[in-house]
Amino acid sequence: MTNQKIAIRPKLLESIKELCENDRDFLVVSLCTTDGFSIKSFASKELNAEADKLAAMSSTIAALSDSSAKQVLKDNFDTTIVETSSGNILFVKTHYLGLPCVLTVAARARMTLATTRYKTRKLAQEISSIDE
C-alpha cells in the first residue's frame, strides 16, 4: 500500500455524515487502509480519538481477525465485534476506491448490537460502491 493521500470523495463524506446525523449513538466512524493509514475519521466530541492511532489499531485488529479466521475456519474475516458494558466496536472489511480497507464503528450500548451491525454493514457496502 502507500502512505500518499487517498482522495476523499463527496459520497464518502455524505454516507458517514448521514449515518452520524441519523443516529447520535454512533461515537466513532473511521475508515483506514488495511496497512494502517487513516482515510477519514469522525469521533463525537466526548471522545478523544486520534485518527492515526485508531487506524493503526483497526488495521492490526483486522489483520489478527483475518489470520484467526483463516487458521480456525479456513475463511476470511468479515466483521470483528468488541463488546463492552458501555458500547460496541465493529471492525468491518470493505473496499474504498478499489483499496482494501477497514471500517471501524463504535456505538453506545443503548443501540442494540443487531442495529449497530446492520447500519455498519450497510455503510460498508455504500463505501465499497464508491467509484474512482
GROMACS elastic network, one bead per residue, 0.5 to 0.9 nm:
[ bonds ]
;  ai    aj funct       b0    kb
    1    33     6  0.80647   500
    1    34     6  0.83877   500
    1    35     6  0.68334   500
    1    99     6  0.85284   500
    2     5     6  0.84178   500
    2    35     6  0.85507   500
    2    37     6  0.83413   500
    3     6     6  0.83551   500
    3    37     6  0.65552   500
    5     8     6  0.89366   500
    5    39     6  0.78624   500
    6    38     6  0.89632   500
    6    39     6  0.64281   500
    6    97     6  0.88763   500
    7    39     6  0.81627   500
    7    97     6  0.85910   500
    7   132     6  0.89437   500
    8    11     6  0.84075   500
    8    12     6  0.67408   500
    8    13     6  0.74512   500
    8    39     6  0.74653   500
    8    40     6  0.76791   500
    9    12     6  0.54165   500
    9    13     6  0.68505   500
    9    14     6  0.88909   500
    9   130     6  0.79157   500
    9   131     6  0.88182   500
    9   132     6  0.84346   500
   10    13     6  0.51747   500
   10    14     6  0.60799   500
   10    15     6  0.85881   500
   11    15     6  0.60167   500
   11    16     6  0.85891   500
   11   126     6  0.86397   500
   11   127     6  0.80614   500
   11   130     6  0.69660   500
   12    15     6  0.52759   500
   12    16     6  0.63063   500
   12    17     6  0.85048   500
   12    40     6  0.87209   500
   12    96     6  0.88695   500
   12   126     6  0.81558   500
   12   127     6  0.63050   500
   12   130     6  0.74107   500
   13    16     6  0.53320   500
   13    17     6  0.59356   500
   13    18     6  0.84448   500
   13    40     6  0.84054   500
   14    17     6  0.50933   500
   14    18     6  0.59525   500
   14    19     6  0.85829   500
   15    18     6  0.52331   500
   15    19     6  0.63370   500
   15    20     6  0.87949   500
   15   123     6  0.68753   500
   15   126     6  0.72311   500
   15   127     6  0.77046   500
   16    19     6  0.52270   500
   16    20     6  0.62788   500
   16    21     6  0.85890   500
   16    29     6  0.72149   500
   16    30     6  0.89531   500
   16    42     6  0.82942   500
   16   123     6  0.74955   500
   17    20     6  0.52115   500
   17    21     6  0.59463   500
   17    22     6  0.83868   500
   17    42     6  0.89401   500
   18    21     6  0.52180   500
   18    22     6  0.59426   500
   18    23     6  0.85184   500
   19    22     6  0.53774   500
   19    23     6  0.63068   500
   19    24     6  0.86434   500
   19    26     6  0.80156   500
   19   119     6  0.78205   500
   19   120     6  0.88093   500
   19   123     6  0.77833   500
   20    23     6  0.53872   500
   20    24     6  0.59621   500
   20    25     6  0.79643   500
   20    26     6  0.60799   500
   20    27     6  0.81721   500
   20    28     6  0.87325   500
   20    29     6  0.81502   500
   20    42     6  0.88672   500
   21    24     6  0.63514   500
   23    26     6  0.62860   500
   24    27     6  0.73827   500
   24    44     6  0.87781   500
   24   107     6  0.86928   500
   24   108     6  0.89222   500
   25   106     6  0.85384   500
   25   107     6  0.53867   500
   25   108     6  0.52470   500
   25   109     6  0.82690   500
   25   110     6  0.75995   500
   25   111     6  0.65662   500
   26    29     6  0.73993   500
   26    43     6  0.84697   500
   26    44     6  0.78994   500
   26   105     6  0.72063   500
   26   106     6  0.59126   500
   26   108     6  0.65277   500
   26   111     6  0.85638   500
   26   116     6  0.84360   500
   27    42     6  0.81152   500
   27    43     6  0.56201   500
   27    44     6  0.50991   500
   27    45     6  0.85754   500
   27    46     6  0.83361   500
   27    47     6  0.75603   500
   27   105     6  0.74839   500
   27   106     6  0.53881   500
   27   107     6  0.53535   500
   27   108     6  0.70039   500
   28    41     6  0.74748   500
   28    42     6  0.56883   500
   28    44     6  0.64590   500
   28    47     6  0.84033   500
   28    49     6  0.80689   500
   28    89     6  0.86978   500
   28   104     6  0.73822   500
   28   105     6  0.52830   500
   28   107     6  0.71091   500
   29    40     6  0.82672   500
   29    41     6  0.58272   500
   29    42     6  0.52259   500
   29    43     6  0.64888   500
   29   103     6  0.72697   500
   29   104     6  0.57527   500
   29   106     6  0.67698   500
   30    38     6  0.76739   500
   30    39     6  0.77439   500
   30    40     6  0.58286   500
   30    42     6  0.61047   500
   30    43     6  0.80994   500
   30    51     6  0.75883   500
   30    54     6  0.76541   500
   30    55     6  0.75267   500
   30    58     6  0.88164   500
   30   102     6  0.81053   500
   30   103     6  0.57417   500
   30   104     6  0.50406   500
   30   105     6  0.64516   500
   31    37     6  0.88002   500
   31    38     6  0.63440   500
   31    39     6  0.55188   500
   31    40     6  0.53662   500
   31    41     6  0.61931   500
   31    55     6  0.74641   500
   31    58     6  0.88667   500
   31    96     6  0.88071   500
   31   101     6  0.68258   500
   31   102     6  0.58052   500
   31   104     6  0.63456   500
   31   105     6  0.88841   500
   32    35     6  0.79501   500
   32    36     6  0.60711   500
   32    37     6  0.53825   500
   32    39     6  0.50094   500
   32    40     6  0.69884   500
   32    41     6  0.82624   500
   32    51     6  0.89847   500
   32    52     6  0.89938   500
   32    54     6  0.86153   500
   32    55     6  0.54583   500
   32    56     6  0.84012   500
   32    58     6  0.76014   500
   32    59     6  0.73226   500
   32   100     6  0.88224   500
   32   101     6  0.55333   500
   32   102     6  0.54459   500
   32   103     6  0.66699   500
   32   104     6  0.82631   500
   33    36     6  0.53805   500
   33    37     6  0.52621   500
   33    38     6  0.65931   500
   33    39     6  0.70924   500
   33    55     6  0.76496   500
   33    59     6  0.70399   500
   33    95     6  0.86229   500
   33    96     6  0.86213   500
   33    99     6  0.71130   500
   33   100     6  0.61838   500
   33   102     6  0.61231   500
   33   103     6  0.88594   500
   34    37     6  0.75511   500
   34    55     6  0.85753   500
   34    56     6  0.88700   500
   34    58     6  0.80805   500
   34    60     6  0.80692   500
   34    62     6  0.74265   500
   34    63     6  0.76297   500
   34    93     6  0.86370   500
   34    99     6  0.84711   500
   34   100     6  0.60223   500
   34   102     6  0.60302   500
   35    55     6  0.84785   500
   35    56     6  0.76304   500
   35    59     6  0.58622   500
   35    60     6  0.80068   500
   35    63     6  0.88375   500
   35   101     6  0.83588   500
   36    52     6  0.77347   500
   36    53     6  0.86454   500
   36    54     6  0.85067   500
   36    57     6  0.76005   500
   36    58     6  0.71969   500
   36    59     6  0.50657   500
   36    60     6  0.75631   500
   36   101     6  0.89024   500
   36   102     6  0.88751   500
   37    51     6  0.89209   500
   37    52     6  0.68924   500
   37    55     6  0.58793   500
   37    56     6  0.70691   500
   37    59     6  0.84063   500
   38    41     6  0.71193   500
   38    51     6  0.61928   500
   38    52     6  0.58464   500
   38    53     6  0.87629   500
   38    54     6  0.79274   500
   38    55     6  0.52232   500
   38    56     6  0.81274   500
   39    51     6  0.87149   500
   39    55     6  0.84787   500
   40    51     6  0.77528   500
   41    49     6  0.89479   500
   41    50     6  0.85739   500
   41    51     6  0.58190   500
   41    54     6  0.85360   500
   41    55     6  0.87035   500
   42    49     6  0.86142   500
   42    51     6  0.81539   500
   43    46     6  0.80994   500
   43    47     6  0.64539   500
   43    48     6  0.76688   500
   43    49     6  0.64504   500
   43    50     6  0.87544   500
   43    51     6  0.88727   500
   44    47     6  0.56859   500
   44    48     6  0.82556   500
   44    49     6  0.86740   500
   45    48     6  0.73867   500
   49    52     6  0.88868   500
   49    53     6  0.77595   500
   49    54     6  0.68353   500
   50    53     6  0.54762   500
   50    54     6  0.60309   500
   50    55     6  0.85839   500
   51    54     6  0.50648   500
   51    55     6  0.60459   500
   51    56     6  0.86369   500
   52    55     6  0.51041   500
   52    56     6  0.62427   500
   52    57     6  0.86564   500
   53    56     6  0.51130   500
   53    57     6  0.61494   500
   53    58     6  0.84838   500
   54    57     6  0.51535   500
   54    58     6  0.59642   500
   54    59     6  0.85531   500
   54   104     6  0.85062   500
   55    58     6  0.50652   500
   55    59     6  0.60674   500
   55    60     6  0.84683   500
   55   102     6  0.84219   500
   55   104     6  0.86016   500
   56    59     6  0.54042   500
   56    60     6  0.61972   500
   56    61     6  0.86929   500
   57    60     6  0.51755   500
   57    61     6  0.61491   500
   57    62     6  0.85454   500
   58    61     6  0.52186   500
   58    62     6  0.60753   500
   58    63     6  0.85711   500
   58    91     6  0.68248   500
   58   102     6  0.67360   500
   58   103     6  0.80095   500
   58   104     6  0.66867   500
   59    62     6  0.50449   500
   59    63     6  0.61012   500
   59    64     6  0.86261   500
   59    91     6  0.88985   500
   59   101     6  0.81785   500
   59   102     6  0.65720   500
   60    63     6  0.51072   500
   60    64     6  0.61926   500
   60    65     6  0.84816   500
   61    64     6  0.51153   500
   61    65     6  0.59517   500
   61    66     6  0.84735   500
   61    80     6  0.80806   500
   61    91     6  0.77613   500
   62    65     6  0.50025   500
   62    66     6  0.60213   500
   62    67     6  0.85185   500
   62    77     6  0.78187   500
   62    78     6  0.88909   500
   62    79     6  0.83340   500
   62    80     6  0.75007   500
   62    91     6  0.68029   500
   62    92     6  0.78278   500
   62    93     6  0.74951   500
   62   102     6  0.70489   500
   63    66     6  0.51253   500
   63    67     6  0.61387   500
   63    68     6  0.85524   500
   63    77     6  0.89397   500
   64    67     6  0.50998   500
   64    68     6  0.60653   500
   64    69     6  0.85387   500
   65    68     6  0.50666   500
   65    69     6  0.60570   500
   65    70     6  0.85530   500
   65    76     6  0.84595   500
   65    77     6  0.61046   500
   65    78     6  0.86968   500
   65    79     6  0.82899   500
   65    80     6  0.68060   500
   66    69     6  0.51185   500
   66    70     6  0.61462   500
   66    71     6  0.85841   500
   66    75     6  0.80498   500
   66    76     6  0.55457   500
   66    78     6  0.80911   500
   67    70     6  0.51931   500
   67    71     6  0.61371   500
   67    72     6  0.85703   500
   67    76     6  0.79322   500
   67    77     6  0.81232   500
   68    71     6  0.51360   500
   68    72     6  0.59372   500
   68    73     6  0.79201   500
   68    74     6  0.87770   500
   68    75     6  0.89801   500
   68    76     6  0.87153   500
   68    77     6  0.81405   500
   69    72     6  0.53773   500
   69    73     6  0.52917   500
   69    74     6  0.62012   500
   69    75     6  0.55050   500
   69    76     6  0.56912   500
   69    77     6  0.56213   500
   70    73     6  0.56495   500
   70    76     6  0.58033   500
   70    77     6  0.77392   500
   71    74     6  0.56907   500
   71    75     6  0.79743   500
   72    75     6  0.80516   500
   73    76     6  0.83176   500
   77    80     6  0.75910   500
   77    92     6  0.83889   500
   77    93     6  0.73755   500
   78    91     6  0.82183   500
   78    92     6  0.57642   500
   78    93     6  0.53561   500
   78    94     6  0.82993   500
   79    90     6  0.66846   500
   79    91     6  0.54869   500
   79    93     6  0.64900   500
   79   117     6  0.89032   500
   79   121     6  0.87715   500
   80    89     6  0.81808   500
   80    90     6  0.57223   500
   80    91     6  0.50837   500
   80    92     6  0.66150   500
   81    88     6  0.68802   500
   81    89     6  0.57098   500
   81    91     6  0.64637   500
   81    92     6  0.87713   500
   81   117     6  0.88949   500
   82    87     6  0.85651   500
   82    88     6  0.56371   500
   82    89     6  0.50562   500
   82    90     6  0.64674   500
   82    91     6  0.84993   500
   83    86     6  0.82939   500
   83    87     6  0.63222   500
   83    89     6  0.65780   500
   83    90     6  0.87399   500
   83   109     6  0.87019   500
   83   113     6  0.87038   500
   84    87     6  0.52479   500
   84    88     6  0.59071   500
   84    89     6  0.83344   500
   84   109     6  0.78344   500
   85    88     6  0.81725   500
   85   109     6  0.67461   500
   86   107     6  0.85906   500
   86   108     6  0.59837   500
   86   109     6  0.51279   500
   86   110     6  0.82816   500
   87   106     6  0.70320   500
   87   107     6  0.54863   500
   87   110     6  0.74627   500
   87   111     6  0.79638   500
   87   113     6  0.87212   500
   88   105     6  0.81699   500
   88   106     6  0.56202   500
   88   107     6  0.55068   500
   88   108     6  0.65940   500
   88   109     6  0.64497   500
   88   111     6  0.88171   500
   88   112     6  0.89724   500
   88   113     6  0.71190   500
   88   116     6  0.80874   500
   89   104     6  0.69964   500
   89   105     6  0.55932   500
   89   107     6  0.65675   500
   89   116     6  0.89546   500
   90   103     6  0.78637   500
   90   104     6  0.55889   500
   90   105     6  0.52410   500
   90   106     6  0.63840   500
   90   107     6  0.86369   500
   90   116     6  0.82299   500
   90   117     6  0.73996   500
   90   120     6  0.77221   500
   91   102     6  0.63696   500
   91   103     6  0.57096   500
   91   105     6  0.67226   500
   91   106     6  0.89846   500
   92   101     6  0.83725   500
   92   102     6  0.55304   500
   92   103     6  0.50816   500
   92   104     6  0.64222   500
   92   105     6  0.84455   500
   92   120     6  0.78381   500
   92   121     6  0.73463   500
   92   124     6  0.71894   500
   93   100     6  0.74580   500
   93   101     6  0.60431   500
   93   103     6  0.64230   500
   93   124     6  0.76983   500
   94    99     6  0.84627   500
   94   100     6  0.61290   500
   94   101     6  0.51764   500
   94   102     6  0.58111   500
   94   103     6  0.66907   500
   94   124     6  0.57360   500
   94   125     6  0.73050   500
   94   127     6  0.73733   500
   94   128     6  0.60370   500
   95    98     6  0.57227   500
   95    99     6  0.52411   500
   95   101     6  0.50749   500
   95   102     6  0.77117   500
   95   103     6  0.89719   500
   95   124     6  0.78852   500
   95   125     6  0.85416   500
   95   127     6  0.68147   500
   95   129     6  0.82344   500
   95   130     6  0.87929   500
   96    99     6  0.52168   500
   96   100     6  0.66839   500
   96   101     6  0.65101   500
   96   127     6  0.58569   500
   96   128     6  0.53006   500
   96   129     6  0.77239   500
   96   130     6  0.65688   500
   96   131     6  0.79273   500
   96   132     6  0.88020   500
   97   100     6  0.86313   500
   97   127     6  0.84460   500
   97   128     6  0.73849   500
   97   129     6  0.82850   500
   97   130     6  0.62585   500
   97   131     6  0.56133   500
   97   132     6  0.53818   500
   98   128     6  0.78419   500
   98   130     6  0.87601   500
   98   131     6  0.78694   500
   98   132     6  0.79300   500
  102   124     6  0.88104   500
  103   120     6  0.81781   500
  103   123     6  0.86530   500
  103   124     6  0.67288   500
  104   120     6  0.84841   500
  105   116     6  0.84317   500
  105   120     6  0.69294   500
  106   116     6  0.84765   500
  107   110     6  0.82594   500
  107   111     6  0.67438   500
  107   112     6  0.89824   500
  107   113     6  0.87545   500
  107   116     6  0.68986   500
  108   111     6  0.58626   500
  108   112     6  0.86063   500
  109   112     6  0.66649   500
  109   113     6  0.78631   500
  110   113     6  0.89069   500
  111   114     6  0.83090   500
  111   115     6  0.65454   500
  111   116     6  0.64888   500
  112   115     6  0.52609   500
  112   116     6  0.62312   500
  112   117     6  0.85437   500
  113   116     6  0.50158   500
  113   117     6  0.59426   500
  113   118     6  0.84603   500
  114   117     6  0.51083   500
  114   118     6  0.60601   500
  114   119     6  0.86253   500
  115   118     6  0.50979   500
  115   119     6  0.61287   500
  115   120     6  0.83899   500
  116   119     6  0.53740   500
  116   120     6  0.59756   500
  116   121     6  0.85013   500
  117   120     6  0.51423   500
  117   121     6  0.60082   500
  117   122     6  0.84506   500
  118   121     6  0.53297   500
  118   122     6  0.61578   500
  118   123     6  0.87059   500
  119   122     6  0.50608   500
  119   123     6  0.62166   500
  119   124     6  0.86574   500
  120   123     6  0.50728   500
  120   124     6  0.61727   500
  120   125     6  0.86777   500
  121   125     6  0.62398   500
  121   126     6  0.86791   500
  122   125     6  0.51579   500
  122   126     6  0.63285   500
  122   127     6  0.87283   500
  123   126     6  0.50050   500
  123   127     6  0.61545   500
  123   128     6  0.85817   500
  124   127     6  0.50999   500
  124   128     6  0.61724   500
  124   129     6  0.87438   500
  125   128     6  0.50350   500
  125   129     6  0.63386   500
  126   129     6  0.52269   500
  126   130     6  0.68119   500
  127   130     6  0.54973   500
  128   131     6  0.81002   500
